[in-house]
């Protein structure tokens, strides 16, 4: 793990996060500065800058978790759609691979709700 990496520090538990799911390969957290309600990040526990450094098993596992999280977000927040984004190079603010899952809401109130309220709603659904 990279010492100065915010996501590595979150994975180690040194920085608090709203964790939605965790296993031996990934940690799924809510974005602290969401673009939409339910904006979620999937972080591999091993530090990779981008997908070209990553083994196919890890990348495949991230995609499997994205499918699972999509269902949880749809079941709890009822979005109209979902945007998946991975940034590289200059747009990548934190140089640790992470997949954004950003729900979209077209005919609903798009006001960002309290993070804890959204977190609790997602966590209540198993």
C-alpha positions as CSV (number, residue, x, y, z in Angstrom):
1,X,0.0,0.0,0.0
2,X,1.2,3.5,-0.8
3,X,1.9,5.5,2.3
4,X,0.5,8.9,1.2
5,X,-2.6,7.4,-0.6
6,X,-5.9,8.5,1.0
7,X,-7.7,5.3,-0.3
8,X,-4.9,3.0,1.1
9,X,-5.4,4.8,4.5
10,X,-9.2,4.3,4.3
11,X,-8.7,0.6,3.5
12,X,-6.3,0.2,6.5
13,X,-9.0,1.9,8.7
14,X,-6.8,4.9,9.4
15,X,-9.3,7.3,7.8
16,X,-13.0,6.8,8.5
17,X,-15.4,5.9,5.7
18,X,-19.0,4.9,5.2
19,X,-18.3,1.3,4.1
20,X,-21.1,-0.4,2.2
21,X,-19.3,-3.7,1.5
22,X,-15.9,-5.3,2.1
23,X,-14.2,-8.5,1.3
24,X,-10.6,-9.6,0.9
25,X,-10.2,-7.9,-2.5
26,X,-12.2,-4.7,-2.4
27,X,-13.8,-2.1,-0.1
28,X,-16.9,-0.3,-1.3
29,X,-17.5,3.2,0.3
30,X,-19.7,6.1,-0.2
31,X,-18.1,9.1,-1.9
32,X,-17.5,11.8,0.8
33,X,-18.3,14.5,-1.8
34,X,-21.0,12.9,-3.9
35,X,-22.2,14.0,-7.3
36,X,-25.6,12.3,-6.6
37,X,-27.3,10.4,-3.7
38,X,-25.7,7.0,-3.5
39,X,-22.5,7.9,-5.2
40,X,-20.3,4.9,-4.4
41,X,-16.6,4.0,-5.0
42,X,-15.2,0.5,-5.4
43,X,-11.6,0.4,-4.2
44,X,-9.3,-2.6,-4.7
45,X,-7.4,-3.2,-1.4
46,X,-4.1,-3.6,-3.3
47,X,-2.8,-0.2,-4.6
48,X,-3.1,0.1,-8.3
49,X,-2.8,3.4,-10.1
50,X,-4.9,2.2,-13.0
51,X,-6.4,-1.0,-14.6
52,X,-3.3,-1.7,-16.7
53,X,-1.4,-2.6,-13.5
54,X,-4.2,-4.9,-12.3
55,X,-4.6,-8.6,-12.7
56,X,-7.7,-9.8,-14.6
57,X,-9.1,-11.6,-11.5
58,X,-9.2,-8.4,-9.5
59,X,-10.7,-6.4,-12.4
60,X,-13.3,-9.1,-12.9
61,X,-14.1,-9.1,-9.1
62,X,-14.6,-5.3,-9.2
63,X,-17.1,-5.7,-12.0
64,X,-18.9,-8.5,-10.1
65,X,-19.2,-6.2,-7.1
66,X,-20.4,-3.3,-9.3
67,X,-23.3,-5.6,-10.4
68,X,-24.1,-6.4,-6.8
69,X,-23.9,-2.7,-5.8
70,X,-26.1,-1.7,-8.7
71,X,-28.9,-3.9,-7.4
72,X,-28.5,-2.5,-3.9
73,X,-28.6,1.1,-5.1
74,X,-31.6,0.4,-7.4
75,X,-33.5,-1.5,-4.6
76,X,-32.9,1.3,-2.0
77,X,-32.7,4.6,-3.9
78,X,-34.8,3.9,-7.0
79,X,-32.6,5.8,-9.5
80,X,-33.4,6.2,-13.1
81,X,-30.0,5.1,-14.2
82,X,-26.4,4.5,-13.2
83,X,-23.1,6.0,-14.5
84,X,-19.9,4.1,-14.1
85,X,-16.7,6.2,-14.3
86,X,-13.0,5.5,-14.0
87,X,-10.7,8.5,-14.3
88,X,-7.1,8.3,-15.4
89,X,-4.2,10.8,-15.7
90,X,-5.0,14.4,-14.8
91,X,-8.7,13.9,-14.0
92,X,-7.8,11.2,-11.5
93,X,-7.6,13.2,-8.3
94,X,-6.5,10.2,-6.1
95,X,-4.0,8.0,-7.9
96,X,-5.5,4.7,-6.6
97,X,-7.8,2.9,-9.1
98,X,-11.4,3.4,-8.1
99,X,-14.7,2.8,-9.9
100,X,-17.4,5.4,-9.4
101,X,-21.0,4.2,-9.4
102,X,-23.1,7.4,-9.7
103,X,-26.9,7.0,-9.7
104,X,-28.9,9.3,-11.9
105,X,-32.3,10.8,-11.1
106,X,-34.3,12.5,-13.8
107,X,-37.8,13.0,-12.5
108,X,-36.9,13.2,-8.8
109,X,-35.5,15.8,-6.4
110,X,-31.7,15.8,-7.1
111,X,-30.8,17.5,-3.9
112,X,-27.9,15.8,-2.2
113,X,-29.2,14.3,1.0
114,X,-27.3,13.9,4.3
115,X,-24.7,11.2,3.7
116,X,-25.6,9.3,6.9
117,X,-29.3,9.2,5.8
118,X,-28.4,7.7,2.4
119,X,-25.8,5.4,4.0
120,X,-28.4,4.1,6.5
121,X,-31.0,3.6,3.8
122,X,-28.6,1.5,1.7
123,X,-27.3,-0.5,4.7
124,X,-30.9,-1.3,5.8
125,X,-31.4,-3.4,2.6
126,X,-29.7,-6.7,2.7
